[in-house]
Amino acid sequence: MIETKRTGKIAQVIQNKLAVLFQKDPPLRNGLLTVMDVQVTVDLSYANINVSLIGVSDPKALLKALNEKSTYYRIEIAKNWSSKKVPQLKFVHDESHEKAYNLTHLIDTAVSN
């Protein structure tokens, strides 16, 4: 997605508001959910929310639950929202931390041998 100054600011606001919502009502009891990045389309119709899921036994089920609850999150974000349009939210699993961990583990194993 192309990021403009406007979409970048809106993405940051969405990320901050989701962080507050997740602190008030955590979507999971065990494990760690982190909003890594938010990408908003130029027309503000959609926002992809990249989340990192650490210590979660079934990430697919959690993503499904987050996406089913996305309307609730959208309504909560819309409160005190200055723009006319609030993007539809889609949660996506960001696996970059897991890949980095696996790569580090492989390097450590190769160096120790």
Helices and strands as residue ranges (DSSP letters): H 5-24, E 32-40, E 46-54, H 59-68, H 70-78, E 88-93, H 96-112
